[in-house]
């Protein structure tokens, strides 16, 4: 996709050169390279929470649904990854997990997560992904939102779900980061992710990747 953008830029500048006769071929190519470099200089990061183990619709899985989508995004865009990981939900059956997630949402509990990002300011674009629990992202993601300032960046929400779509996730990202550019989100059924790579690819192409 980046090569295509570069070739389009070259063609446009060649037309401009033919019309005004002022630029040499070397100058035209140099300007195209600068434009392409400016585009690829935008660093992207995929921030996500994903739950392995007992999941509705797919059973007990070793790799969570959202992790699979995050891997697709990184593969297709070259984006780095940070997984919001916590031990709180490990080994829980689906029903107890739902009950705990509901309690956390109702009480505004912000669970801790492991690790951190030292270079968050280096990223211009951040994909934000997670399952939809009780209408929005899991509460541990709101812990991340509280810790890291993503205002001024382009934020791209995505979710895995079994009927909730994007829920309130886009609105909650906008509320957390009112000065960010929050673009159209993407949702996919959790039971579809293992065969849904082309859906993710189509979405990313629509974003210009």
C-alpha positions in Angstrom: 0.0 0.0 0.0 2.9 2.4 0.8 4.5 1.6 -2.5 1.3 2.4 -4.3 1.0 5.7 -2.5 4.6 6.5 -3.6 3.9 5.7 -7.2 0.8 7.8 -7.2 2.8 10.7 -5.7 5.4 10.3 -8.5 2.8 10.3 -11.2 1.1 13.5 -9.8 4.4 15.3 -9.6 5.4 14.2 -13.2 2.1 15.8 -14.4 2.9 18.9 -12.5 6.4 19.1 -14.0 5.1 18.6 -17.5 2.7 21.5 -17.0 5.1 24.1 -15.6 8.4 22.8 -16.8 10.2 24.1 -13.7 11.3 20.9 -12.0 13.8 18.3 -13.0 13.2 14.6 -12.8 15.6 14.4 -9.8 13.7 17.1 -8.0 10.4 15.4 -8.8 11.6 12.0 -7.4 13.1 13.7 -4.4 9.9 15.4 -3.5 8.0 12.1 -3.9 10.4 10.3 -1.6 9.9 13.0 1.0 6.2 12.7 0.8 6.3 8.9 1.1 8.7 9.2 4.1 6.4 11.6 5.8 3.5 9.0 5.4 5.5 6.0 6.6 7.0 8.0 9.5 3.7 7.7 11.4 4.2 5.0 13.9 1.3 2.8 14.9 0.6 0.8 18.0 -2.0 -1.8 18.8 -3.1 -1.6 22.4 -5.5 -4.4 23.4 -6.9 -6.7 26.1 -7.8 -10.2 25.1 -9.2 -13.0 27.2 -8.0 -16.6 26.6 -9.7 -19.5 28.3 -13.5 -19.9 28.5 -15.2 -17.6 26.0 -18.8 -17.5 24.8 -19.2 -18.8 21.3 -15.8 -20.4 20.9 -15.3 -22.4 24.1 -12.0 -22.8 25.9 -9.3 -21.2 23.7 -5.6 -20.8 24.1 -5.5 -17.5 22.2 -8.2 -14.9 22.9 -10.3 -13.5 20.0 -9.0 -9.9 20.3 -5.4 -11.1 20.3 -6.0 -12.8 16.9 -7.4 -9.5 15.5 -4.5 -7.5 17.0 -2.1 -9.9 15.3 -3.8 -9.4 11.9 -3.5 -5.6 12.3 0.2 -5.8 13.2 0.9 -8.1 10.3 -0.9 -5.9 7.8 0.3 -2.5 9.1 3.6 -3.1 10.8 2.2 -1.7 14.0 3.8 -2.5 17.4 1.8 -4.2 20.1 1.1 -3.7 23.8 -1.2 -6.3 25.4 -3.0 -5.1 28.5 -2.5 -8.2 30.6 -3.7 -9.1 34.1 -3.9 -12.4 36.1 -7.3 -11.5 37.6 -9.4 -13.4 35.1 -7.1 -16.4 34.6 -8.8 -19.8 34.8 -12.3 -18.4 35.4 -15.3 -20.1 33.8 -17.5 -17.9 31.6 -20.4 -17.2 34.1 -18.1 -16.2 37.1 -16.2 -14.0 34.7 -19.3 -12.3 33.5 -20.4 -11.7 37.1 -17.0 -10.2 38.1 -16.9 -8.0 34.9 -20.4 -6.7 35.8 -19.3 -5.9 39.4 -16.2 -4.1 38.2 -18.2 -2.0 35.7 -20.9 -1.1 38.2 -18.4 -0.1 40.9 -15.9 1.6 38.5 -13.1 -0.7 39.7 -9.9 -0.2 37.8 -7.8 -3.4 37.9 -4.1 -3.2 37.6 -2.3 -4.5 34.5 1.3 -5.8 33.9 4.1 -3.8 32.3 3.9 -0.5 30.6 5.0 1.6 27.6 8.0 3.8 27.9 7.7 5.4 24.5 4.0 6.2 24.1 4.8 9.6 22.7 6.5 8.0 19.7 3.2 6.8 18.3 0.9 8.8 16.1 -1.8 6.1 15.6 -3.1 3.8 18.2 -5.5 0.9 17.5 -7.5 0.2 20.7 -9.0 -3.3 20.9 -10.9 -5.5 23.3 -13.9 -7.6 23.9 -17.2 -6.0 24.7 -18.1 -6.7 28.4 -21.4 -5.2 29.6 -21.6 -2.8 26.7 -18.0 -1.5 26.6 -14.4 -2.4 27.0 -13.3 -4.4 30.1 -12.5 -2.2 33.1 -8.8 -3.0 33.0 -8.7 -1.0 29.7 -10.0 2.0 31.5 -7.0 1.7 33.9 -4.8 2.0 30.8 -6.8 5.1 29.6 -6.3 6.7 33.0 -2.6 6.1 32.9 -1.7 7.1 29.4 -2.5 10.3 27.6 -3.4 9.6 24.0 -4.8 13.1 23.2 -3.5 14.5 19.9 -3.2 11.0 18.4 -5.3 9.2 15.9 -7.2 6.5 17.8 -8.9 3.5 16.1 -11.2 1.4 18.2 -12.0 -2.2 17.4 -13.9 -4.9 19.3 -14.7 -8.6 19.3 -18.2 -9.5 20.5 -21.1 -11.9 20.2 -23.8 -9.4 19.4 -22.8 -6.2 21.0 -21.0 -4.7 18.0 -18.9 -1.7 19.2 -21.2 -1.1 22.2 -20.2 2.2 23.9 -16.5 1.7 23.1 -16.1 4.5 20.6 -17.9 7.0 22.8 -15.9 5.9 25.8 -12.6 6.4 23.9 -13.8 9.9 22.9 -14.7 10.7 26.5 -11.3 9.5 27.7 -9.4 11.4 25.0 -11.5 14.5 23.9 -8.6 16.0 22.0 -7.8 12.9 20.0 -8.9 12.1 16.4 -11.1 9.1 17.0 -11.9 7.4 13.7 -14.6 4.9 12.7 -14.3 1.7 14.7 -14.5 -1.9 13.6 -16.2 -4.9 15.2 -16.2 -8.6 14.4 -17.9 -11.6 16.0 -15.5 -13.5 18.2 -16.5 -16.8 16.6 -15.6 -15.3 13.2 -12.1 -14.1 13.9 -10.2 -17.3 13.1 -11.6 -17.2 9.6 -12.1 -13.5 9.3 -8.7 -12.2 8.3 -10.1 -10.8 5.0 -12.7 -8.7 6.9 -9.9 -7.1 8.9 -7.9 -6.5 5.7 -10.9 -4.9 4.0 -11.4 -2.6 7.0 -7.7 -1.6 7.1 -7.7 -0.9 3.4 -10.6 1.5 4.0 -8.4 3.3 6.4 -5.7 3.6 3.9 -3.4 0.7 4.9 
